[in-house]
Amino acid sequence: MISPAATTEILKAYPRLGFKAQFAQLLTDHCKREPLSQLGTWLDGYCRDAVPEAAFPDPKAVIHSAPFDE
C-alpha cells in the first residue's frame, strides 16, 4: 500500500491535471462516435448511459430470435 505521504509526493511530481474529467469526456466522446462498439465490455453500461438514444440490442430478444427450435 502506498502511504499518504508517498501519494502526496507522487502527485506533486506528477499532477493529475484534471484526469477524471478529461478521461470521462474521452470515454463519452468515444461512445457518441461508436456507441455499439463496446457491447459486452466494461464500457457497455457507460455507453448506454452516455448515448441512451442509440439502438442497443436487447440481449434477451437477440437470444430468443435465434433461428433454432430449442
Secondary structure, DSSP 8 states (H G I E B T S, - for coil): ---HHHHHHHHHHS--TTHHHHHHHHHHHHHHHSGGGGTTSTTHHHHHHH-TTS----HHHHHHTSS---
